[in-house]
Amino acid sequence: MTKRAAVIGLDSVPPELLFDKLLDRLPNFRRMAERGLRGRLRTCDPPITVPAWMVMMTGRNPGELGIYGFRHRRGASYVDGYIVNSNHVNAPTVWDVLAEHGKRATVLGVPPGYPPKGKPNLSLVSCFLTPSQEKPFAYPAELKEEVLEAAGGKYVFDVTFRTDDRAALKKELFEMTEKRFDVAERLAKDPWDFFMMHEIGFDRLHHAFWKFFDSAHPKHVPGNGYEQIDLEYYSMVDGRVGRLVELFGEDCATMVMSDHGSKAMKGAFAVNQWLEEQGYLKLKTRPAKQTDIVEADVDWASTKAWGWGGYYARIFFNVKGREAQGVVEPGELEAEKALLRKKIIGIRDDRGAPMENRVFEPEELYGTAVGDKPDFVVYFGDLDWRSAGTLGHGSNYLAENDTGPDDSVHSMDGVFLMQVPGRDLGGRVLEGLRAQDMGATLLETYGLGYGAGRGSRGVREIVEACR
C-alpha cells in the first residue's frame, strides 16, 4: 500500500478542456496522462463546489450530509438563509480518518473549510469562504504565520469574479493562484503522510472568461483579447503542479481531480417570474426593476410555491403546518408536486424548443435527505441555463446571469489523473469513476479497508496501482 498520497484539487475543470483541447500543450499533465491513469469523474447532484468536495472526501451524498449548495433556507422560513461552513459537515473526512489512525495530514483550502476544525495530526488552512486573513484561518494557530510568510504577507482566498473589469480580474486571478501554490510548496516541505490542496481559480476563470476563449459560446466575439486565457492559466498551473509533484517525492502517489466540470452558459431562466405567471407565486405589487425574492412584495398567504436561483433551482412549497402562512394542504402536496413537475418539464426555451428540464425530489436523488432541503431540485436545459431567482424582468429568458457577469455553468463530469513515481501505468483510461467513491478509494490506498475495492473497475485499478 501507499506510504504517502497527495491530492491536487482543481475546482470545476472539465475533461473537454484539460483532456481534449489543452493536454498536448501541458507537459506535466500530459506526462501524468501518458504514464499514469486518467478518467472522467462523475460528480454529485447538484454539481456545485459545496457540497461536491465533501461528497468526495466523506463518501456521503448531499442528502446524507444535508448540504445542497452554498446557501440554504433556514428551516421553514421564506427567505431567511445561511451560508454553509465547516461546522455543517458532520461526517468524517479522509483526513479525519487518517489522523485517527496516526497519519499526519496537511489540508490546504478544501471547501467548506472555514472555520478550520483542528485535531491532533492535522494541519489545516481554510478555504475560499474565509472572510479575511484577519480571521483565524489555520490550525494549529501558528500555521497562520507560516502561510502568510509563504504568501509574501498577504494570502488571497478568492477573487471577485463577477465583474466587467476583466483585465484587473485576470491579474488578481493569476496572482491568487501563484500564491496558493507558493503556500502549497511551503507546506509540502513539512512532514505529512497525506497532502491535499484545493484551487478555486479554475472555477473563477471559467465563469469570467468562458465566452472569450470558447468560439462556440453564443456570445463569443472573435479577436477579443482573451482568446488564449484558458491556455495561459492552465499552462501556469501545469508548471506549478510539476514543481509541487517533484516536492512530493518518490514515495508519493499523486492524484489530480476536479469536483465537477464547466460548460458554456446559454442564459438564465427567471423561475419566480414563471411561477408567478403560473399562479403559484402571488405578488402584492409587481416590481418595476430587477428585484430579489428577498425584497419582493410577496403575498405569502396566497403563494403556493416559490424558488431560489443559482446553478439549479430550488423550489419550495408553502405547506400548512410547516410554513408560517402555508396554503397547500399536506394531503394535497403530492398532487401539487406532480402537477408542477409536469409543468416545469414542459417549459420550452426562448426559441420554442423543448428545454429538457429535469426535476427531482431530494429523496429520489439521495434516498436519505436530511437538513434544510428544498422540495424540488430543478435543472433547466440540462444545466445549460442558470436559475434566476429575481423578478422584474421583461422576459423569463435572460441573456445574462442576474447576479453579475457569468459566462459558464457547471457540468456533471470532472477529471481524474494519477501517477505513481517509478511506475508506468500505461496511460489507461478509467471508466465508472464517481466523486462519492473517491474518499473510500483514498483510504483503501492506505490499506484501511473501507471498501473501495468493491467499487467500479476504475476504482479497483486506482487501489491496485498503489499496492
C-alpha positions as CSV (number, residue, x, y, z in Angstrom):
1,M,0.0,0.0,0.0
2,T,1.0,3.6,-0.5
3,K,3.1,5.3,2.2
4,R,2.1,8.8,1.1
5,A,-0.6,10.2,-1.1
6,A,-1.4,13.7,-2.4
7,V,-4.5,15.2,-4.0
8,I,-4.4,18.3,-6.1
9,G,-7.9,19.5,-6.3
10,L,-8.7,21.8,-9.3
11,D,-12.2,23.2,-9.0
12,S,-14.5,23.0,-12.0
13,V,-12.0,21.6,-14.5
14,P,-13.9,19.7,-17.3
15,P,-12.4,16.9,-19.4
16,E,-13.3,18.8,-22.6
17,L,-10.7,21.4,-21.7
18,L,-8.0,19.5,-19.9
19,F,-8.1,16.2,-21.8
20,D,-9.4,17.2,-25.2
21,K,-8.4,20.8,-26.0
22,L,-5.3,21.6,-24.0
23,L,-3.5,18.4,-22.9
24,D,-0.9,18.4,-25.7
25,R,0.3,21.8,-24.6
26,L,0.5,21.0,-20.8
27,P,3.7,18.8,-20.4
28,N,3.2,17.9,-16.7
29,F,-0.5,16.9,-17.0
30,R,0.3,15.1,-20.3
31,R,3.1,13.1,-18.6
32,M,0.6,12.1,-15.9
33,A,-2.0,11.1,-18.5
34,E,0.5,9.1,-20.6
35,R,2.3,7.3,-17.8
36,G,-0.5,7.2,-15.2
37,L,-4.2,6.7,-15.0
38,R,-7.0,9.1,-16.1
39,G,-10.7,9.3,-16.5
40,R,-13.9,11.3,-16.3
41,L,-15.0,11.7,-12.8
42,R,-18.8,11.9,-12.4
43,T,-19.8,14.5,-9.8
44,C,-22.8,14.6,-7.4
45,D,-26.2,16.2,-7.7
46,P,-26.1,19.1,-7.7
47,P,-22.7,19.7,-9.4
48,I,-21.6,22.5,-7.1
49,T,-18.3,23.1,-5.2
50,V,-20.2,22.9,-2.0
51,P,-21.2,20.1,-1.5
52,A,-19.1,18.2,-4.1
53,W,-15.7,18.3,-2.3
54,M,-17.3,16.9,0.9
55,V,-19.1,14.2,-1.1
56,M,-15.7,13.2,-2.4
57,M,-13.9,13.4,0.9
58,T,-16.5,11.8,3.1
59,G,-18.2,9.3,0.8
60,R,-21.6,10.7,1.7
61,N,-24.1,12.1,-0.8
62,P,-25.5,15.6,-0.3
63,G,-28.7,14.2,1.2
64,E,-26.8,12.3,3.8
65,L,-24.7,15.3,4.5
66,G,-27.7,17.7,4.5
67,I,-25.7,20.0,2.2
68,Y,-27.4,21.0,-1.0
69,G,-25.3,24.0,-2.1
70,F,-23.6,27.1,-0.7
71,R,-26.8,28.8,0.5
72,H,-29.6,27.1,2.4
73,R,-33.0,28.1,3.5
74,R,-33.2,28.3,7.3
75,G,-35.8,25.8,8.4
76,A,-39.2,26.6,7.2
77,S,-38.6,30.3,6.7
78,Y,-39.5,32.0,3.4
79,V,-36.3,33.9,2.5
80,D,-34.0,33.7,5.5
81,G,-30.9,31.8,4.5
82,Y,-27.3,30.9,5.7
83,I,-24.0,30.0,4.0
84,V,-22.7,26.5,4.7
85,N,-19.4,26.3,6.6
86,S,-17.2,23.5,8.0
87,N,-19.4,23.2,11.1
88,H,-22.2,21.9,8.9
89,V,-20.1,18.9,7.9
90,N,-20.9,16.1,10.4
91,A,-19.3,13.2,8.6
92,P,-15.6,12.2,9.0
93,T,-13.4,13.3,6.1
94,V,-10.4,11.3,4.7
95,W,-8.0,13.3,6.7
96,D,-10.1,12.8,9.9
97,V,-9.9,9.1,9.5
98,L,-6.2,9.1,8.6
99,A,-5.5,11.3,11.7
100,E,-7.3,8.8,13.9
101,H,-5.0,6.1,12.5
102,G,-1.9,8.1,13.4
103,K,-1.3,9.5,9.9
104,R,-0.3,13.2,9.6
105,A,-2.4,15.2,7.1
106,T,-1.9,18.6,5.6
107,V,-5.0,20.1,4.0
108,L,-5.0,23.4,2.2
109,G,-8.2,25.2,1.2
110,V,-10.7,22.3,0.7
111,P,-14.2,23.7,0.9
112,P,-16.1,24.2,3.1
113,G,-13.0,24.5,5.3
114,Y,-13.8,27.6,7.3
115,P,-13.5,27.7,10.3
116,P,-10.7,25.1,10.4
117,K,-11.7,22.2,12.6
118,G,-8.4,21.0,14.1
119,K,-7.4,17.9,15.9
120,P,-4.1,16.0,16.5
121,N,-2.1,15.0,13.4
122,L,-3.8,17.7,11.2
123,S,-2.5,20.9,9.7
124,L,-5.4,22.8,8.1
125,V,-5.7,26.0,6.1
126,S,-9.3,27.2,5.5
127,C,-10.9,27.7,2.1
128,F,-12.2,30.5,-0.2
129,L,-15.2,31.0,2.1
130,T,-12.9,32.6,4.7
131,P,-14.0,36.2,5.3
132,S,-10.5,37.6,5.5
133,Q,-6.9,36.8,6.6
134,E,-7.6,38.6,9.8
135,K,-9.8,35.7,10.9
136,P,-8.3,32.5,12.4
137,F,-7.9,30.5,9.2
138,A,-5.3,27.9,10.2
139,Y,-4.8,25.0,12.6
140,P,-2.7,24.9,14.6
141,A,-2.8,28.6,15.1
142,E,0.9,29.1,14.5
143,L,0.4,27.7,11.0
144,K,-1.2,31.0,10.0
145,E,2.2,32.8,10.2
146,E,3.8,30.2,8.0
147,V,1.1,30.7,5.4
148,L,1.4,34.4,5.5
149,E,5.2,34.3,5.2
150,A,5.0,31.9,2.2
151,A,2.4,34.2,0.6
152,G,4.5,37.3,1.0
153,G,2.4,38.7,3.8
154,K,-1.0,38.6,2.1
155,Y,-2.9,35.4,1.4
156,V,-5.8,35.7,-1.0
157,F,-8.6,33.2,-0.5
158,D,-10.7,34.3,-3.5
159,V,-11.3,36.9,-6.1
160,T,-14.4,38.9,-7.1
161,F,-15.1,37.2,-10.4
162,R,-18.5,38.7,-11.4
163,T,-17.1,41.9,-12.8
164,D,-16.8,43.7,-16.1
165,D,-13.2,44.6,-15.3
166,R,-11.7,41.5,-16.9
167,A,-8.1,43.0,-17.0
168,A,-8.0,43.6,-13.2
169,L,-9.6,40.2,-12.6
170,K,-7.0,38.4,-14.8
171,K,-4.2,39.9,-12.8
172,E,-5.8,39.1,-9.4
173,L,-6.7,35.6,-10.5
174,F,-3.2,34.7,-11.6
175,E,-1.6,36.2,-8.5
176,M,-4.0,34.4,-6.2
177,T,-3.2,31.0,-7.8
178,E,0.5,31.6,-7.8
179,K,0.4,32.4,-4.1
180,R,-1.7,29.3,-3.4
181,F,1.0,27.2,-4.9
182,D,3.7,29.1,-3.1
183,V,1.9,28.1,0.1
184,A,1.4,24.6,-1.1
185,E,5.1,24.2,-1.8
186,R,6.0,25.5,1.6
187,L,3.6,23.2,3.4
188,A,4.7,20.2,1.2
189,K,8.1,20.6,2.9
190,D,6.7,19.8,6.3
191,P,6.2,16.2,7.5
192,W,3.0,14.6,6.3
193,D,1.5,11.3,5.2
194,F,-1.4,12.8,3.3
195,F,-1.5,16.1,1.5
196,M,-4.4,17.8,-0.2
197,M,-4.8,21.3,-1.7
198,H,-7.7,23.0,-3.5
199,E,-7.5,25.7,-6.1
200,I,-10.7,27.7,-6.8
201,G,-9.1,29.7,-9.6
202,F,-10.3,27.4,-12.5
203,D,-13.9,28.0,-11.4
204,R,-13.4,31.8,-11.5
205,L,-11.6,31.6,-14.8
206,H,-14.4,29.7,-16.4
207,H,-17.2,31.9,-15.1
208,A,-15.5,35.1,-16.0
209,F,-13.8,34.2,-19.3
210,W,-15.5,31.3,-21.0
211,K,-17.2,33.3,-23.8
212,F,-13.8,34.8,-24.6
213,F,-11.9,31.5,-25.2
214,D,-14.7,29.3,-26.4
215,S,-15.6,30.0,-30.1
216,A,-18.8,28.0,-29.7
217,H,-20.1,30.2,-26.9
218,P,-23.3,32.1,-28.0
219,K,-21.6,35.4,-27.0
220,H,-18.1,34.7,-28.4
221,V,-16.5,37.6,-30.2
222,P,-13.6,36.6,-32.4
223,G,-10.4,38.6,-32.0
224,N,-11.0,39.5,-28.3
225,G,-8.0,40.0,-26.1
226,Y,-8.6,36.8,-24.0
227,E,-8.9,34.1,-26.6
228,Q,-5.9,32.3,-25.2
229,I,-6.5,32.9,-21.5
230,D,-7.6,29.3,-20.9
231,L,-4.2,28.1,-22.2
232,E,-2.3,30.8,-20.3
233,Y,-3.9,29.9,-17.0
234,Y,-3.8,26.1,-17.4
235,S,-0.2,26.4,-18.5
236,M,0.7,28.4,-15.4
237,V,-0.9,25.8,-13.2
238,D,0.7,22.9,-15.2
239,G,4.1,24.4,-14.3
240,R,3.2,24.8,-10.7
241,V,1.8,21.2,-10.5
242,G,5.1,19.9,-11.9
243,R,7.1,21.7,-9.2
244,L,4.8,20.5,-6.5
245,V,4.8,16.9,-7.6
246,E,8.6,16.9,-7.6
247,L,8.5,18.2,-3.9
248,F,6.1,15.3,-3.0
249,G,9.0,12.9,-3.6
250,E,9.5,9.4,-4.9
251,D,7.3,7.7,-2.3
252,C,4.1,9.6,-3.0
253,A,1.2,8.7,-5.3
254,T,-0.3,11.9,-6.7
255,M,-3.9,12.3,-7.8
256,V,-5.4,15.3,-9.6
257,M,-9.1,15.6,-9.5
258,S,-11.9,18.2,-10.1
259,D,-15.3,18.3,-8.3
260,H,-17.3,18.9,-11.5
261,G,-16.9,20.3,-15.0
262,S,-17.9,23.5,-16.7
263,K,-19.5,24.5,-20.0
264,A,-21.0,27.5,-21.8
265,M,-24.0,29.2,-20.3
266,K,-26.9,29.8,-22.7
267,G,-28.7,32.1,-20.3
268,A,-30.8,32.2,-17.1
269,F,-34.4,31.3,-16.6
270,A,-36.4,33.5,-14.3
271,V,-38.0,30.8,-12.2
272,N,-40.0,33.1,-9.9
273,Q,-41.4,35.1,-12.7
274,W,-42.6,31.9,-14.3
275,L,-44.1,30.6,-11.1
276,E,-45.9,33.9,-10.8
277,E,-47.3,33.6,-14.3
278,Q,-48.5,30.1,-13.5
279,G,-50.3,31.2,-10.4
280,Y,-48.0,29.7,-7.8
281,L,-46.3,32.8,-6.6
282,K,-48.5,35.8,-5.6
283,L,-47.2,39.3,-5.5
284,K,-49.0,42.3,-3.9
285,T,-47.2,44.6,-6.3
286,R,-45.0,43.6,-9.3
287,P,-41.5,45.1,-9.2
288,A,-40.6,47.7,-11.9
289,K,-37.0,46.6,-11.9
290,Q,-34.9,43.6,-11.1
291,T,-35.7,42.6,-7.5
292,D,-34.5,39.7,-5.4
293,I,-37.2,37.5,-4.0
294,V,-36.0,38.6,-0.5
295,E,-37.0,42.2,-1.3
296,A,-40.1,41.4,-3.4
297,D,-43.6,42.3,-2.1
298,V,-44.8,38.7,-1.9
299,D,-48.3,37.8,-0.7
300,W,-47.2,34.7,1.2
301,A,-50.7,33.9,2.5
302,S,-51.7,33.3,-1.2
303,T,-48.5,31.7,-2.5
304,K,-48.3,28.0,-3.3
305,A,-44.6,27.8,-4.3
306,W,-41.5,29.9,-4.9
307,G,-38.0,29.3,-5.9
308,W,-34.3,30.2,-5.4
309,G,-31.8,31.0,-8.1
310,G,-28.4,29.5,-8.7
311,Y,-26.9,26.9,-11.0
312,Y,-30.0,24.9,-10.3
313,A,-33.4,26.0,-9.0
314,R,-34.7,25.1,-5.5
315,I,-38.4,25.0,-5.4
316,F,-40.3,25.3,-2.0
317,F,-44.0,24.6,-1.5
318,N,-45.9,26.7,1.1
319,V,-47.3,23.9,3.2
320,K,-49.9,24.3,6.0
321,G,-48.4,23.3,9.3
322,R,-44.8,23.7,8.0
323,E,-44.5,27.3,6.7
324,A,-45.9,30.1,8.8
325,Q,-48.5,31.1,6.2
326,G,-48.8,27.8,4.5
327,V,-51.7,27.3,1.9
328,V,-51.0,23.8,0.5
329,E,-52.8,21.1,2.5
330,P,-50.4,18.3,3.4
331,G,-52.8,15.8,1.9
332,E,-52.7,17.6,-1.4
333,L,-48.9,18.1,-1.5
334,E,-48.1,15.1,-3.7
335,A,-50.7,16.0,-6.3
336,E,-49.4,19.6,-6.3
337,K,-45.8,18.3,-6.8
338,A,-46.9,16.1,-9.7
339,L,-48.6,18.9,-11.4
340,L,-45.8,21.4,-11.0
341,R,-43.2,18.8,-12.1
342,K,-45.2,18.2,-15.3
343,K,-45.4,21.9,-16.0
344,I,-41.6,22.5,-15.4
345,I,-40.7,19.6,-17.7
346,G,-42.9,21.1,-20.4
347,I,-41.2,24.5,-20.4
348,R,-39.7,25.5,-23.8
349,D,-36.7,27.6,-24.4
350,D,-36.5,31.1,-25.9
351,R,-36.7,29.6,-29.4
352,G,-39.7,27.4,-28.6
353,A,-37.7,24.1,-28.5
354,P,-38.1,21.6,-25.6
355,M,-35.8,22.7,-22.8
356,E,-35.1,19.2,-21.4
357,N,-35.6,20.2,-17.8
358,R,-35.1,17.7,-15.0
359,V,-37.0,17.8,-11.7
360,F,-36.1,15.7,-8.7
361,E,-37.2,15.4,-5.1
362,P,-34.2,15.1,-2.7
363,E,-35.3,11.6,-1.6
364,E,-35.3,10.5,-5.3
365,L,-31.7,11.5,-5.7
366,Y,-30.3,10.5,-2.3
367,G,-32.6,8.0,-0.6
368,T,-31.9,9.8,2.7
369,A,-32.3,13.6,2.7
370,V,-31.7,15.5,5.9
371,G,-31.3,19.1,6.9
372,D,-32.7,22.2,5.2
373,K,-33.6,20.6,1.9
374,P,-35.7,22.0,-1.0
375,D,-38.9,20.3,-2.1
376,F,-37.6,20.2,-5.7
377,V,-34.2,20.3,-7.3
378,V,-34.6,21.6,-10.9
379,Y,-32.0,21.6,-13.7
380,F,-33.0,23.9,-16.6
381,G,-31.9,22.7,-20.0
382,D,-29.6,20.0,-18.7
383,L,-27.9,22.8,-16.7
384,D,-27.2,24.9,-19.8
385,W,-29.5,27.6,-18.2
386,R,-29.0,29.0,-14.7
387,S,-31.9,29.6,-12.5
388,A,-32.6,33.3,-11.9
389,G,-34.5,33.9,-8.6
390,T,-35.1,37.6,-9.2
391,L,-38.2,39.3,-10.6
392,G,-38.9,42.4,-12.6
393,H,-37.5,41.2,-16.0
394,G,-39.1,41.8,-19.4
395,S,-38.7,38.2,-20.2
396,N,-38.3,34.9,-18.4
397,Y,-35.2,34.2,-20.6
398,L,-32.3,36.3,-19.5
399,A,-29.2,36.6,-21.7
400,E,-27.1,37.3,-18.6
401,N,-26.9,36.0,-15.1
402,D,-29.0,38.1,-12.7
403,T,-26.3,38.3,-10.0
404,G,-23.5,39.6,-12.2
405,P,-21.4,38.7,-15.3
406,D,-21.1,35.0,-15.8
407,D,-20.1,33.0,-18.9
408,S,-20.3,29.4,-17.8
409,V,-22.4,26.9,-15.9
410,H,-21.4,23.6,-14.2
411,S,-21.4,20.2,-15.9
412,M,-21.6,16.7,-14.5
413,D,-18.1,15.3,-15.4
414,G,-14.9,16.4,-13.8
415,V,-11.4,14.9,-14.3
416,F,-9.2,12.4,-12.6
417,L,-5.4,11.9,-13.1
418,M,-3.0,9.8,-11.2
419,Q,0.7,9.0,-11.2
420,V,2.9,6.7,-9.1
421,P,6.6,7.6,-9.2
422,G,8.7,4.9,-10.8
423,R,5.8,3.1,-12.4
424,D,4.4,3.3,-15.9
425,L,0.7,2.6,-15.6
426,G,0.2,2.9,-19.4
427,G,-2.0,5.9,-19.5
428,R,-5.1,3.8,-19.1
429,V,-8.5,5.5,-19.3
430,L,-10.6,4.5,-16.3
431,E,-14.3,4.0,-16.5
432,G,-17.1,4.5,-14.0
433,L,-15.4,6.9,-11.6
434,R,-17.7,8.7,-9.2
435,A,-17.0,11.5,-6.9
436,Q,-18.6,9.7,-4.0
437,D,-16.1,6.8,-4.3
438,M,-13.0,9.0,-4.0
439,G,-12.8,9.2,-0.2
440,A,-13.1,5.4,0.3
441,T,-10.6,4.9,-2.5
442,L,-8.0,7.1,-0.9
443,L,-8.4,5.3,2.4
444,E,-8.1,2.0,0.8
445,T,-4.8,3.0,-0.8
446,Y,-3.5,3.2,2.8
447,G,-4.8,-0.3,3.5
448,L,-7.5,0.9,5.8
449,G,-10.1,-1.4,4.1
450,Y,-13.0,1.0,3.7
451,G,-14.5,-0.9,0.8
452,A,-13.4,0.9,-2.3
453,G,-12.3,-2.3,-3.8
454,R,-15.9,-3.2,-4.2
455,G,-16.5,-0.2,-6.4
456,S,-16.1,0.2,-10.2
457,R,-13.3,-1.4,-12.1
458,G,-11.7,2.1,-12.4
459,V,-11.7,2.4,-8.6
460,R,-10.1,-1.0,-8.2
461,E,-7.4,-0.1,-10.7
462,I,-6.6,3.0,-8.6
463,V,-6.2,1.0,-5.5
464,E,-4.2,-1.7,-7.3
465,A,-1.8,0.9,-8.7
466,C,-0.9,1.9,-5.1
467,R,0.0,-1.6,-4.0
